Amino acid sequence: MSIGEVKATIGAAVEAARQGRRVFDLAVFQAEAATREAAGVMSDSRHVEVTRTHHALRSAAAEVKPTRRRFDGAAEKAGGYLSRLG
């Protein structure tokens, strides 16, 4: 594999990470809207499944920032390596 091919492959990986972040952000936006809507419907329920669902949604929400950092970190590190290649 030539240096040009390596650079092209890394460039594609950087773009894939950036695109992944955009798709992820859209999914988060849609999930947050759906969660707000569901919370309004289920607000007074004490049913065990509703409680489990609320817990699962809170757990998923806690993973949003770390996942964004992973996407950004991958793009940044690969981009940095690409820059060092010249």
N, C-alpha and C positions, 0 to 999 in steps of 0.2 A: 504494500500500500504506500503510495507516495505521500509526501507532506501535504500536497494539495488535496488529496482524497481525505486525509485525516482531518484537515481543517474544514472541509465541506461536511464531513460527518459530524464533527463537533458543532459546527454552525447549525446543522439540522437539529441536533439535540437541544441546543439553546432555544431555538424557535419552538420545538415541541414542548419544552418546559414552560415557556411563556404562554403558548396556546393552552396548555393544560391548566395553567393558573386562571386564564380567562374563562374557560369552561367551568372550572371549579367555582369561581366567583359567581357565575350565573346560577349554578346549581344551589349554592348557598343562599343567594337572593330568593330563589323560588322556594327553597325549603323553609326559610325564615317566614315568608309570607304564608305558606301553608300551615306552619306551626302556629302562627298567631291566630289564624282562622280556626284551627282545631282547638286551640286553647280556649277560645271564646265559646265554642260549642260544649266543651267538656269541663268547663271551669268549676262547676258545682259537684261533679261526680266524684265519688270515693270508691268507685269500682276498682278492683285490683288491677285489671288490664289497663285502665286509664292511668293509674298510678305508675305502672311499669312503663307505659308509653311516655309519660312525662319524664321519667328518669332516663329513658333511652334517648329522648330528644335533648335533654340537658347534657348527657354524655357526648352525643354527637356534636353539639354546639361547642363543647370544650375542645374539640379536635380541630376546629376551623383555623384558629391562629397558627398552631403548630404545622398544619398542613400547608398553609400559605407560606410559612417560613421555609418549608422543605422545597416547594416549587421555586421560590425566589433564590434560595441557596444553591440549588442545582444549576439554575441559569447563570447565577453570578460566578460560581466556581468554574463551570465549563467556559463561560465567556472570558474569564481571567486566563485560563489555560490557552484559549484560542488567541488572546492578545499576546501572550508570551511566545507563541509560535511565530508570530509576525505576520 
